[in-house]
């Protein structure tokens, strides 16, 4: 996998990966406004295994914002993400707050290059693959990278947080 060219495709996520020296690939597709699931849309449009394509979800754990990264064909287990972060209770973050805090729009929130680093948990299944795919920072753009690089660049921990 070669480093992607930045050109006009640069997003905070691609800039952060390039700055960190992480090898990644870019995968653009035509976003359908009528899509019910951004993540499943990406997997289908790119012809990828949905278990290798991960969605980024913002949660509040004991009142503090955090990030959960799970396969697009699964749901985030709120109790598991709270436990993984040493908290008691997690609830989904307000979408407007998620956009404001990350600098990305819902459906294009990347775990990489957010305006402010947040505690992040990546579902442990990510480590089963050579390459995983996450949002590139806008709807219609995914990035492929190694799970180790994803975990390193986001300072994430891994845990079983999907159900």
C-alpha positions in Angstrom: 0.0 0.0 0.0 1.5 3.3 -1.0 1.0 6.7 0.6 -1.8 8.4 -1.0 -1.3 11.6 -2.9 -2.8 14.6 -1.2 -3.7 16.7 -4.2 -7.3 18.1 -3.9 -8.4 15.1 -1.8 -6.7 16.2 1.4 -8.8 16.0 4.6 -7.6 16.4 8.2 -7.5 12.5 8.3 -5.2 12.2 5.2 -3.1 15.1 6.4 -2.6 13.5 9.8 -1.7 10.1 8.3 0.8 11.6 5.9 2.3 13.7 8.7 2.7 10.5 10.8 4.3 8.7 7.9 1.5 6.1 7.8 0.9 4.2 4.6 -2.7 4.3 3.5 -4.9 4.1 0.5 -7.8 6.3 -0.5 -11.1 4.9 -1.8 -13.6 7.4 -3.1 -17.2 6.5 -4.1 -20.3 8.4 -5.1 -22.3 9.0 -1.9 -26.0 8.4 -2.2 -28.0 10.9 -0.1 -30.7 8.3 0.3 -28.4 5.8 1.9 -29.8 4.6 5.3 -26.3 3.5 6.5 -23.2 5.4 5.5 -20.9 2.6 6.5 -22.8 -0.2 4.7 -23.1 2.1 1.7 -19.3 2.5 1.7 -18.7 -1.3 2.0 -21.1 -2.0 -0.9 -19.9 0.8 -3.1 -16.3 -0.2 -2.7 -16.9 -4.0 -2.9 -15.4 -4.6 0.6 -16.2 -7.0 3.4 -18.4 -5.1 5.8 -16.5 -6.6 8.7 -13.3 -4.8 7.5 -15.1 -1.4 7.1 -15.4 0.4 10.4 -17.6 3.3 11.5 -16.7 6.0 13.9 -19.2 6.7 16.7 -19.0 9.3 19.3 -20.3 8.5 22.8 -20.4 10.2 26.2 -18.9 8.0 28.8 -19.7 9.3 32.3 -20.3 12.7 30.6 -17.0 12.8 28.7 -16.8 12.4 24.9 -15.1 9.4 23.5 -14.9 7.4 20.3 -15.9 3.9 19.5 -14.8 2.3 16.2 -16.8 -0.8 15.2 -17.5 -2.8 12.0 -20.3 -1.2 9.9 -22.4 -4.4 10.1 -22.4 -4.3 13.9 -23.7 -2.0 16.6 -21.7 -0.4 19.4 -22.2 -2.1 22.7 -22.5 0.9 25.0 -21.8 -1.1 28.2 -18.7 -2.6 26.7 -17.3 0.8 25.5 -17.9 2.3 28.9 -16.1 -0.6 30.6 -13.2 -0.4 28.1 -12.8 3.3 29.0 -13.1 2.7 32.8 -16.5 4.2 32.9 -19.9 3.2 34.2 -22.4 4.5 31.6 -22.2 5.4 27.9 -24.8 7.1 25.7 -24.5 8.1 22.1 -23.3 11.7 21.7 -25.6 14.3 20.1 -24.8 14.4 16.3 -24.4 18.2 16.4 -21.9 17.9 19.3 -20.1 15.1 17.4 -19.7 17.4 14.4 -18.6 20.3 16.4 -16.0 18.4 18.5 -14.5 16.4 15.6 -14.7 18.9 12.8 -16.3 16.3 10.5 -19.9 15.8 9.3 -22.0 12.9 10.4 -21.4 10.1 7.9 -17.9 11.4 7.3 -16.5 11.4 10.8 -13.0 9.8 10.8 -11.3 8.5 13.9 -8.2 10.1 12.5 -7.4 13.9 12.5 -10.2 15.1 14.7 -9.9 18.7 16.0 -9.3 17.4 19.5 -8.0 13.9 20.4 -10.6 11.9 22.3 -10.2 8.6 24.1 -10.7 6.0 21.4 -11.6 2.3 21.5 -11.3 0.2 18.3 -13.2 -3.1 18.3 -10.8 -6.0 18.7 -11.9 -7.6 15.5 -10.0 -5.0 13.6 -6.8 -6.9 14.4 -8.0 -9.9 12.4 -7.4 -8.1 9.1 -4.3 -6.9 7.3 -6.2 -3.8 6.2 -9.2 -2.0 7.7 -11.2 0.9 6.2 -12.4 4.0 8.0 -14.0 7.2 6.9 -11.5 9.5 5.3 -13.1 12.6 6.7 -16.0 13.2 4.3 -18.9 11.3 2.9 -17.8 9.2 -0.1 -14.2 8.7 1.0 -12.7 5.8 3.0 -9.1 5.1 3.9 -7.5 1.7 4.0 -4.7 1.2 6.5 -3.3 -1.5 8.8 -5.1 -1.9 12.1 -1.9 -1.3 14.0 -1.4 2.0 12.3 -5.1 3.0 13.1 -4.6 2.1 16.7 -1.3 3.9 16.9 -2.3 7.1 15.2 -5.5 7.4 17.3 -3.8 6.3 20.5 -6.6 3.8 20.8 -7.1 0.7 22.9 -8.8 -2.4 21.6 -11.7 -4.2 23.2 -14.7 -6.2 22.2 -17.1 -3.3 21.9 -19.3 -4.5 18.9 -22.4 -6.6 19.1 
